[in-house]
Amino acid sequence: MLSHSKKLSKITNIGSIITITIIGSTPWMLFSQRPTLALFTPATLFAAFIYSDRYQSKKSRVRTFLPLALLISIQILLIHFGVIPEASPNHRTLFRVLLISIVPLMFLISQKPKVRNVISINVLLLLMGLVVVEGTLTVLSPKKSEQNKWSDLASQFSEAPIPETNPRVSMDGQHRLTTDQPKLFTQRIFFYGGSTTFNREVSDGDTYPSLTQKLLNKGTGVAKVENRGTIGASAVDLLRFLEADESESVAASNGDTNQGLGKGDIVVFYIGVNEAKNAIVYRDPITRLSLQFSNFETVSNWVFKHTNVGYSLNNLLAIGKASIDENNLDATRLALETAESFATDRGAIFIPIIQPHVFTKSNPLEYEQAIRAQMNQFPDEIDAVYPRLADLVMSFENAADARDIFDNLKSSPYFDWCHVDKLGNKNIAEFMAKVVKPFIIDGGGS
């Protein structure tokens, strides 16, 4: 009986050590710039507890100061090897202080097994409670995916688009395939954008780059269109992709003049919706942390999308009026200026285009009004920043404004607030063809 009690006590103690280790090290797994390296934190904390328990009868400097010194040393080494995320100097100093202090403090507070057991039991009770709540909510109100939510809304309106079943999405290397490309051409047109350019909602031949290619094939000049859409990309990202694509093309060209960005080529930045979302600053801590830390964003997005408790918690913390991040708008302007210089220095033409979305329609259909109503305060926030973003884009020499191109449609092209069907892409392609045609070089292919 006594032996059984000792075994149970040992198992409980190990369990409490693991629980405290996870609690103490979780922040550095979520926020660190190098998560793999940050694994040294839980490993060291676990070892510190085991060492301290083994020498409980020894003096405090043996069972406390030695593991504490090890913990602090490891934190200093982690800082030295770059686990601190990129931030302003003041924030980086704060991160250093927190990294050096939180884990050692957790060790000091929980050094005694009884204290660890109390903390662990409360944590386990909390988790059990969350599991019960999650199970209850799942039974009473099953979740719907984001895609199903919009599909259910669209099914209520005759003017809503019908999604394509299993659209064909092919890749040409790292980029979405553009169909009907000519084998010989005088110049190339690169469409850089986010998910509205990649356009996974339709098959290869119905993306707006592919439809633009078909329209341009009817002209006298011979231009090759390439889809450079990347899901979630903003102008800042597109600049980085443009520079990277150019470097890779030049490195692989081996003297082929058709490879690197050259004279007469056209670079289009089709932007707006991602830049607008990024320029909105939320006061709730979850959103602010997600915007700053990619690891935290990945974990929190999964929790909020896949659990009812997480979704409710996210809504509970979403307090305070959103504001516009001036620094983000400045970053967008700088990215466009740099992209323009990058293209023109190589003899290419740079064309930024401000894109449409469902809130830019002057005469929204009933279905489109329902989309707006589904999104709470988000449309008002976009309405506040989008005109400023449009003015920024239109300040460039060859800029074009596509915000009103869907105004006269009798049916809606929108699957949600910004992604469109092949009808919408047809309108975008017609607009794009008109924009780029003045820059198309007349003559045959080469």
C-alpha positions, 0 to 999 in steps of 0.5 A, a space after each residue: 500500500 505504501 509502495 503504491 502511494 509512493 508510485 502515485 506520488 511520483 507520477 503526480 509529481 512528474 505530471 505537475 512538473 510537465 504542466 508547469 514546464 508547459 505553462 512557463 515555456 509556452 510564451 517562447 514557443 509562440 512568440 520567439 523568432 526561432 521556435 526550434 531553438 526555444 525548445 531549450 527553455 522547456 528542457 532546461 526548466 524540466 531539468 531544473 525541477 528534477 534537480 531541485 527535487 532530488 536535492 530537497 534535503 540540501 542547502 538552498 544554494 544547491 537546490 535553488 541557485 544552481 538550477 536558477 543560474 542554469 536557467 538564466 544562462 540558457 535564457 541569455 544564450 537564447 537571446 544571443 542566438 536570436 530567439 527575440 522577434 523583430 521589433 522596435 528597440 524598446 520592445 526588444 528590450 522588453 522581450 529580453 527582460 521578460 525572457 530572462 525573468 519569466 522562466 526563472 520566476 516560474 521555477 522559484 514560485 513552483 519549486 516546492 512539489 505541493 505548490 506545483 501540484 496545486 497549480 497543476 490541479 487547477 490548470 487541469 480542472 480549467 482544461 476539463 471545464 473548457 472541454 465540457 463547454 466545447 463539447 456542449 457547444 458542438 452538440 447544441 450548435 455545430 460549427 460551419 466552415 467559412 466557405 460553407 457560411 458564404 455558400 449558405 448565404 449565397 443559396 438564399 439569393 438568385 443573383 449570387 454566383 454558383 461556385 465551381 465544383 472542384 476547379 482545376 488549379 495547376 502550377 507553372 513552377 512556383 506560380 499559378 498556370 496562365 493558359 493560352 500563352 504564346 510560344 513567341 512574344 515581344 514582351 511579358 506582363 506580370 500580374 502580381 497580387 494576392 488571392 484575388 489574382 491567384 484565384 483558386 475559386 476558378 479553373 486555370 482558364 478562368 483566372 483574370 490573367 488567363 482571360 487577359 491573355 486570351 484578349 491580348 492574343 487577338 491584338 497585333 502585339 504578342 505579349 505573354 501574361 504570367 500570373 504572380 498571385 500569392 494568397 495573402 500577399 500585400 504590396 510589401 510582399 509583392 515587392 519582395 516577390 518581384 525582386 526575388 523573381 527577377 534574381 532567380 530569372 537572371 540567375 537562370 537565364 544564361 544569356 537568354 534575353 527572354 528571362 530577366 525583367 527587361 525593356 517593354 515588360 509590364 509589371 502590374 500590382 493588383 492590390 487593395 484588399 490585403 493592404 486595407 486589412 493590414 492597415 486596420 489596427 485592432 485594440 484587442 490583444 489577440 489581433 495585435 499579437 497575431 499581427 506581430 508574431 507569426 507563430 502566435 497567429 498560426 496557433 490562435 487562428 487554428 484555435 479560433 477557427 476549429 473550436 467554439 470556445 476559441 471563437 467565443 473568446 476571440 469575440 469577447 476580446 474584440 473590444 475597442 474601436 479599430 484605427 488606421 495604422 499610418 505606418 502601414 500606409 507608409 510601408 505600402 507607399 514605399 513598397 510601390 515607389 520601390 517597385 516602380 523604380 525597380 521596374 523602370 530601372 530595367 526599362 519595364 512599365 509599372 502599373 499599380 491598380 486599386 481593385 474592387 470589392 463588394 463594399 466599393 459597389 455604388 449600387 449593391 445588390 440585395 445579396 451583396 448587402 447581405 454580405 456586408 451585414 454578415 461582417 459586423 463592423 469590418 465593412 465600416 473599417 474598410 470604408 474608412 481606409 480604402 479611399 486613402 489607399 486608393 488615393 495613394 495608388 492613384 498618385 502613381 503615373 500609370 495607376 488605374 482605378 478598378 473599383 467601379 468595374 462591377 457596378 453595372 452587373 445584374 448578378 453578383 460576381 462575389 463569393 465573399 467580400 472580395 473573391 470573384 467568379 469567372 464572370 467577375 474575372 471576365 470584367 477584370 480581364 477586359 479592364 486589364 486589357 484596356 489598361 495595358 494595351 497602350 503599352 503593348 509593342 506592335 509587331 510579330 513575335 521574336 
